[in-house]
């Protein structure tokens, strides 16, 4: 029988501290970059091992890429505890909101083609969202008192979560209750049907006044369909996955990859981990969730983030213009919206990504790092100043625990050295 500790030891042996020769271009880049020291990488690996060893999560995979090479990689714990199957380099994961970076890249590719401008009204392309009302107070029969939006929702506001939409499950209001009643992300419907539902629900707040996490990226996915004339999944495959050779990324795990899909676990009060069935992720869904529907592998997501780190190009395949990637990672919050709330201190927001503007408050992530994460814990940090990518993959349903693990990781890599 495989023990947890034996699997952890196998994972930690993935630490790769190379001394490869760098090209002249890489050396020039390295003159301003600050590589993560080997002892920090070792501390990071041990900290992630400890999370699994303490029984908090079933498994964690990590990867650190800097100055053109992988300098740390580890798979700690299990892909499937009951089946005694350890995580492997080719395990695939439900990446949830890491999908948002991919959807944003797809939409920005259409921006590069001149299909729209960031300050265009969304209703110009999605007429259902043309003349929206905004909730101002609670009303009778579960429907709020409303007023007209003070300006049309823009695409830039969609990409900064300041458009006025919500999710229906991360806050409490009559608008959130209407989202739940409408089953706004009903997996049996489509993105087009979602737009029809939204036409009949007021915005939670006036556009441009507040950062509020929302289904705005699903609306971006529908914009991609309308602007490109292609189904959302087909567009991503043709314009992102195939050019970047992301062979394990899709909206489901087909039969030949189902055995590599990591099991999700729900922590229980008694300290055990309850497995959640993978069945819903083994066939193509009708609703192509632009904000959280993708399955991917560590290596695939590395190729995607390397493209962003390299300002839109990877191995001769250009996905975005360099100026557009720079736009993506700059603060885009509207005037009067200074941050993205108490759950993400030290951060502003670009286009579908958080952007660190206060390193100490943001768990010591370097200023200028742009990033996001998925609700089951997968994360991606891209640091252009230091030419570094840090990825983590896990399947844990306690999102608050995931944020604790993220902070543990960032402190191991960047925090003050304990005496």
C-alpha positions as CSV (number, residue, x, y, z in Angstrom):
1,X,0.0,0.0,0.0
2,X,1.2,3.5,-0.8
3,X,1.6,5.7,2.2
4,X,1.1,9.5,2.1
5,X,4.6,10.1,3.3
6,X,6.1,7.9,0.5
7,X,4.1,9.8,-2.1
8,X,5.3,13.1,-0.5
9,X,8.9,12.0,-0.7
10,X,8.4,11.1,-4.4
11,X,6.9,14.6,-5.0
12,X,9.6,16.5,-3.3
13,X,12.2,14.8,-5.5
14,X,10.8,16.9,-8.3
15,X,12.8,19.9,-7.1
16,X,14.9,20.9,-10.1
17,X,17.5,23.5,-9.3
18,X,19.3,23.8,-12.7
19,X,22.5,25.5,-13.5
20,X,21.9,25.6,-17.3
21,X,23.7,28.2,-19.4
22,X,21.6,31.2,-20.2
23,X,21.5,32.9,-23.6
24,X,22.7,36.5,-23.9
25,X,19.1,37.7,-24.1
26,X,18.2,35.8,-20.9
27,X,21.3,37.2,-19.1
28,X,20.2,40.8,-20.0
29,X,16.8,40.0,-18.7
30,X,18.2,38.5,-15.6
31,X,20.1,41.7,-14.8
32,X,16.9,43.2,-13.4
33,X,15.2,40.0,-12.3
34,X,15.5,38.6,-8.8
35,X,15.4,34.8,-9.0
36,X,13.9,33.0,-6.0
37,X,16.8,31.5,-4.0
38,X,17.1,27.7,-3.8
39,X,16.4,27.7,0.0
40,X,13.2,29.5,-0.7
41,X,12.1,26.9,-3.2
42,X,13.0,24.1,-0.8
43,X,10.9,25.9,1.9
44,X,8.0,26.2,-0.5
45,X,8.1,22.5,-1.4
46,X,8.2,21.5,2.3
47,X,5.3,23.9,3.2
48,X,3.1,22.3,0.5
49,X,4.1,18.8,1.6
50,X,3.1,19.7,5.1
51,X,-0.4,20.7,4.0
52,X,-1.0,17.2,2.5
53,X,0.8,15.4,5.4
54,X,-1.5,17.1,7.9
55,X,-4.5,15.8,6.0
56,X,-5.8,19.2,4.9
57,X,-6.0,18.4,1.2
58,X,-5.7,15.2,-0.8
59,X,-2.9,16.5,-3.0
60,X,-1.0,19.6,-4.3
61,X,1.1,20.0,-7.4
62,X,3.5,22.9,-7.7
63,X,5.7,24.3,-10.4
64,X,8.1,27.3,-10.5
65,X,9.4,28.7,-13.8
66,X,11.9,31.5,-13.9
67,X,14.3,32.9,-16.5
68,X,13.2,30.3,-19.1
69,X,13.4,27.1,-17.0
70,X,11.5,25.0,-14.5
71,X,13.4,25.3,-11.2
72,X,10.9,23.5,-8.9
73,X,8.3,20.9,-9.5
74,X,6.5,18.6,-7.1
75,X,3.4,16.4,-6.8
76,X,2.5,15.8,-3.2
77,X,-0.2,13.4,-2.1
78,X,-2.9,11.8,-4.1
79,X,-5.0,12.2,-7.3
80,X,-7.3,9.6,-5.7
81,X,-6.9,8.6,-2.1
82,X,-9.2,5.7,-2.1
83,X,-7.7,4.3,-5.3
84,X,-4.2,4.9,-3.8
85,X,-3.3,6.8,-7.0
86,X,-0.6,9.5,-6.4
87,X,-0.6,12.8,-8.3
88,X,1.5,12.7,-11.4
89,X,2.9,15.2,-13.8
90,X,0.1,14.5,-16.3
91,X,-2.7,14.7,-13.8
92,X,-5.5,17.0,-14.9
93,X,-7.5,19.3,-12.7
94,X,-10.8,21.3,-12.6
95,X,-9.2,24.7,-12.7
96,X,-12.4,26.7,-12.2
97,X,-11.7,30.4,-12.2
98,X,-8.3,30.1,-13.8
99,X,-10.5,29.7,-16.8
100,X,-11.1,33.5,-16.5
101,X,-7.6,34.3,-17.8
102,X,-8.1,32.1,-20.8
103,X,-11.5,33.6,-21.6
104,X,-10.1,37.1,-21.2
105,X,-7.2,36.2,-23.6
106,X,-9.8,35.0,-26.2
107,X,-11.7,38.2,-26.0
108,X,-8.6,40.4,-26.1
109,X,-7.5,38.5,-29.3
110,X,-10.7,39.8,-30.9
111,X,-9.8,43.3,-29.5
112,X,-6.5,43.0,-31.3
113,X,-8.5,42.2,-34.5
114,X,-10.4,45.5,-34.1
115,X,-13.7,43.7,-33.4
116,X,-14.5,46.1,-30.5
117,X,-13.2,48.8,-28.1
118,X,-12.9,48.3,-24.4
119,X,-15.3,51.2,-23.7
120,X,-18.0,50.0,-26.1
121,X,-21.3,49.3,-24.5
122,X,-21.9,45.6,-24.0
123,X,-25.4,46.1,-25.4
124,X,-24.0,47.1,-28.8
125,X,-23.2,43.4,-29.3
126,X,-25.6,41.7,-26.8
127,X,-28.9,43.6,-27.2
128,X,-30.4,41.9,-24.1
129,X,-28.0,43.9,-21.9
130,X,-28.7,47.3,-23.6
131,X,-31.0,49.1,-21.1
132,X,-30.5,47.6,-17.7
133,X,-32.1,48.6,-14.4
134,X,-30.1,48.8,-11.2
135,X,-31.4,47.8,-7.7
136,X,-31.5,50.6,-5.2
137,X,-33.4,49.0,-2.3
138,X,-35.4,45.9,-1.4
139,X,-38.8,45.7,-2.9
140,X,-42.0,43.6,-2.5
141,X,-42.3,40.0,-3.6
142,X,-38.6,39.5,-3.7
143,X,-38.0,42.0,-6.5
144,X,-35.9,45.2,-5.7
145,X,-36.9,48.8,-6.3
146,X,-34.8,49.9,-9.3
147,X,-33.5,52.9,-11.2
148,X,-32.0,53.1,-14.7
149,X,-28.2,52.5,-15.1
150,X,-26.4,55.8,-15.1
151,X,-24.4,54.7,-18.1
152,X,-24.4,51.6,-20.3
153,X,-22.3,48.7,-19.0
154,X,-19.0,48.6,-20.9
155,X,-16.7,45.7,-21.9
156,X,-13.9,47.2,-19.8
157,X,-16.3,47.0,-16.8
158,X,-17.1,43.4,-17.6
159,X,-13.3,42.7,-17.5
160,X,-12.8,44.4,-14.2
161,X,-15.9,43.0,-12.3
162,X,-17.2,46.6,-12.0
163,X,-20.2,46.1,-14.4
164,X,-22.8,45.6,-11.6
165,X,-23.4,41.9,-12.1
166,X,-23.1,39.3,-9.3
167,X,-22.8,35.5,-8.9
168,X,-25.7,34.8,-6.7
169,X,-23.7,32.9,-4.1
170,X,-20.9,35.1,-2.7
171,X,-23.1,37.9,-1.4
172,X,-26.6,38.5,-0.1
173,X,-29.2,40.7,-1.8
174,X,-32.5,40.4,-3.6
175,X,-30.5,40.5,-6.9
176,X,-28.4,37.5,-5.7
177,X,-31.7,35.7,-4.8
178,X,-33.0,36.4,-8.3
179,X,-29.8,34.8,-9.8
180,X,-30.4,31.7,-7.7
181,X,-34.1,31.6,-8.6
182,X,-33.2,31.9,-12.4
183,X,-30.4,29.2,-12.0
184,X,-28.3,31.7,-13.9
185,X,-25.6,29.2,-14.7
186,X,-27.9,26.3,-15.4
187,X,-25.6,23.6,-16.8
188,X,-28.4,22.3,-19.1
189,X,-28.8,25.6,-21.0
190,X,-26.4,27.8,-23.0
191,X,-24.6,31.1,-22.8
192,X,-27.2,32.6,-25.1
193,X,-30.0,31.6,-22.7
194,X,-28.1,33.1,-19.9
195,X,-28.1,36.5,-21.7
196,X,-31.9,36.2,-22.0
197,X,-32.2,35.6,-18.2
198,X,-29.9,38.6,-17.4
199,X,-32.1,40.9,-19.4
200,X,-34.8,40.5,-16.7
201,X,-32.7,40.9,-13.6
202,X,-31.5,44.3,-12.4
203,X,-27.8,45.0,-11.8
204,X,-26.7,44.7,-8.1
205,X,-25.1,48.1,-8.1
206,X,-24.5,51.0,-10.6
207,X,-21.8,50.1,-13.2
208,X,-18.4,51.5,-12.5
209,X,-18.9,52.0,-8.7
210,X,-17.7,48.8,-7.0
211,X,-15.5,45.8,-7.6
212,X,-17.9,42.8,-7.1
213,X,-17.0,39.3,-8.3
214,X,-19.5,38.2,-10.9
215,X,-20.6,36.2,-13.9
216,X,-19.2,38.9,-16.1
217,X,-16.7,36.4,-17.6
218,X,-19.5,34.2,-18.8
219,X,-20.9,37.3,-20.6
220,X,-17.4,37.7,-22.1
221,X,-17.7,34.1,-23.4
222,X,-20.9,35.0,-25.1
223,X,-19.3,38.1,-26.6
224,X,-16.6,35.8,-28.1
225,X,-19.3,33.7,-29.7
226,X,-21.1,36.8,-31.2
227,X,-18.0,38.6,-32.3
228,X,-16.3,35.5,-33.8
229,X,-19.3,33.7,-35.1
230,X,-18.0,30.5,-33.5
231,X,-19.0,28.4,-30.5
232,X,-16.9,29.4,-27.5
233,X,-15.2,26.1,-27.1
234,X,-14.3,25.9,-30.8
235,X,-12.9,29.4,-30.7
236,X,-10.6,28.6,-27.7
237,X,-9.4,25.4,-29.3
238,X,-8.6,27.0,-32.7
239,X,-7.1,30.3,-31.4
240,X,-5.5,29.4,-28.1
241,X,-5.3,25.6,-27.3
242,X,-4.0,24.3,-30.6
243,X,-1.5,27.1,-31.3
244,X,-0.1,26.7,-27.7
245,X,-0.2,22.9,-27.9
246,X,-2.4,22.7,-24.8
247,X,-3.4,19.1,-25.4
248,X,-5.1,18.5,-22.1
249,X,-7.3,21.6,-21.8
250,X,-11.1,21.5,-22.6
251,X,-14.5,21.8,-20.9
252,X,-14.4,18.1,-19.9
253,X,-12.1,15.1,-19.6
254,X,-12.9,12.7,-22.4
255,X,-12.7,8.9,-21.9
256,X,-9.0,8.6,-22.6
257,X,-8.2,11.3,-20.0
258,X,-10.8,10.5,-17.3
259,X,-8.4,8.3,-15.4
260,X,-6.1,11.3,-15.0
261,X,-8.7,13.7,-13.6
262,X,-7.9,14.5,-9.9
263,X,-10.7,13.8,-7.4
264,X,-12.1,16.8,-5.5
265,X,-12.3,16.6,-1.7
266,X,-14.6,18.3,0.8
267,X,-13.0,18.6,4.3
268,X,-15.2,17.3,7.1
269,X,-15.5,18.4,10.7
270,X,-13.9,15.2,11.9
271,X,-10.8,16.0,9.8
272,X,-11.5,13.5,7.1
273,X,-11.8,14.3,3.4
274,X,-15.0,13.4,1.5
275,X,-14.5,12.6,-2.2
276,X,-16.7,14.3,-4.7
277,X,-17.8,12.4,-7.9
278,X,-16.1,13.5,-11.1
279,X,-19.1,12.4,-13.2
280,X,-20.2,15.9,-14.2
281,X,-16.8,16.6,-15.7
282,X,-16.6,13.6,-18.0
283,X,-18.8,14.7,-20.9
284,X,-19.1,17.9,-22.8
285,X,-21.5,20.4,-21.1
286,X,-24.2,22.4,-22.8
287,X,-23.3,25.5,-20.8
288,X,-19.7,26.5,-21.6
289,X,-18.8,28.3,-18.4
290,X,-16.4,31.1,-19.4
291,X,-15.7,31.9,-15.8
292,X,-14.9,28.5,-14.5
293,X,-15.5,25.6,-16.8
294,X,-12.1,24.4,-18.0
295,X,-10.1,21.3,-17.1
296,X,-6.3,21.5,-17.6
297,X,-2.9,20.1,-16.6
298,X,0.0,21.9,-14.9
299,X,2.0,21.6,-18.2
300,X,-0.8,23.0,-20.3
301,X,-1.4,25.9,-18.0
302,X,2.4,26.6,-17.9
303,X,2.4,27.0,-21.7
304,X,-0.5,29.4,-21.4
305,X,1.1,31.5,-18.7
306,X,4.5,31.4,-20.5
307,X,2.7,33.0,-23.5
308,X,1.5,35.8,-21.2
309,X,4.9,36.2,-19.5
310,X,6.4,36.5,-23.0
311,X,3.9,39.3,-23.8
312,X,1.6,37.3,-26.1
313,X,3.9,34.9,-27.9
314,X,5.2,31.4,-27.4
315,X,7.6,29.4,-29.7
316,X,6.7,31.5,-32.7
317,X,2.9,31.5,-32.1
318,X,1.5,34.9,-31.3
319,X,-1.8,34.9,-29.4
320,X,-1.9,38.6,-28.3
321,X,-0.1,41.8,-29.2
322,X,2.5,42.7,-26.6
323,X,0.8,46.1,-25.9
324,X,-2.5,44.2,-25.2
325,X,-0.8,41.9,-22.6
326,X,0.7,45.1,-20.9
327,X,-2.9,46.5,-20.9
328,X,-4.2,43.3,-19.4
329,X,-1.8,43.5,-16.4
330,X,-2.2,47.3,-15.7
331,X,-4.8,48.5,-13.2
332,X,-8.0,49.1,-15.0
333,X,-10.4,49.9,-12.1
334,X,-12.6,53.0,-12.7
335,X,-11.9,56.2,-10.8
336,X,-13.2,56.0,-7.2
337,X,-12.6,52.2,-7.0
338,X,-9.3,51.8,-5.4
339,X,-9.1,48.1,-4.6
340,X,-10.9,44.8,-4.9
341,X,-12.0,44.4,-1.3
342,X,-10.9,43.0,2.0
343,X,-10.5,39.4,0.8
344,X,-7.7,40.5,-1.6
345,X,-5.6,43.1,0.2
346,X,-2.8,44.8,-1.7
347,X,-4.4,44.2,-5.1
348,X,-6.0,46.3,-7.9
349,X,-7.4,44.7,-11.0
350,X,-6.4,44.6,-14.7
351,X,-8.4,42.8,-17.4
352,X,-9.6,39.5,-15.8
353,X,-6.6,39.4,-13.5
354,X,-5.7,40.8,-10.1
355,X,-2.6,43.0,-10.0
356,X,-0.4,43.4,-6.9
357,X,0.2,47.0,-5.9
358,X,1.2,46.5,-2.3
359,X,3.5,43.5,-1.8
360,X,3.4,43.3,2.0
361,X,-0.4,43.4,2.1
362,X,-0.7,40.8,-0.7
363,X,1.2,38.1,1.1
364,X,4.6,39.5,-0.1
365,X,3.9,38.7,-3.8
366,X,6.2,41.0,-5.8
367,X,4.5,44.3,-6.9
368,X,3.3,44.0,-10.5
369,X,2.5,40.2,-10.2
370,X,-0.7,39.5,-12.0
371,X,-2.7,36.5,-11.0
372,X,-5.9,34.7,-10.2
373,X,-7.1,31.4,-8.7
374,X,-9.9,28.8,-8.9
375,X,-12.4,28.1,-6.2
376,X,-10.9,24.6,-5.6
377,X,-7.5,26.1,-5.0
378,X,-5.6,26.1,-8.3
379,X,-3.6,29.3,-8.6
380,X,-1.3,31.1,-11.1
381,X,1.1,34.0,-10.3
382,X,2.9,35.7,-13.2
383,X,5.7,38.1,-12.2
384,X,7.0,40.0,-15.3
385,X,9.6,41.9,-13.4
386,X,11.4,38.8,-12.2
387,X,10.4,36.6,-15.1
388,X,8.7,34.1,-12.9
389,X,5.6,31.9,-13.0
390,X,4.3,30.0,-10.0
391,X,1.6,27.5,-10.4
392,X,-0.3,25.4,-7.9
393,X,-2.9,22.7,-8.6
394,X,-5.3,21.2,-6.0
395,X,-8.9,20.1,-5.7
396,X,-10.2,21.3,-2.3
397,X,-13.8,22.6,-1.9
398,X,-13.0,24.8,1.1
399,X,-12.0,28.0,-0.6
400,X,-11.0,29.7,2.6
401,X,-8.5,26.9,3.3
402,X,-7.2,27.4,-0.3
403,X,-6.5,31.0,0.4
404,X,-4.6,30.0,3.6
405,X,-2.5,27.6,1.5
406,X,-1.9,30.4,-1.1
407,X,-0.7,32.7,1.7
408,X,1.5,29.9,3.1
409,X,3.1,29.5,-0.3
410,X,3.7,33.2,-0.9
411,X,5.2,33.6,2.6
412,X,7.5,30.6,2.0
413,X,8.7,32.1,-1.3
414,X,8.8,35.8,-0.5
415,X,8.0,36.6,3.2
416,X,10.3,37.7,6.0
417,X,12.8,35.1,7.0
418,X,12.0,33.7,10.4
419,X,14.8,33.9,12.9
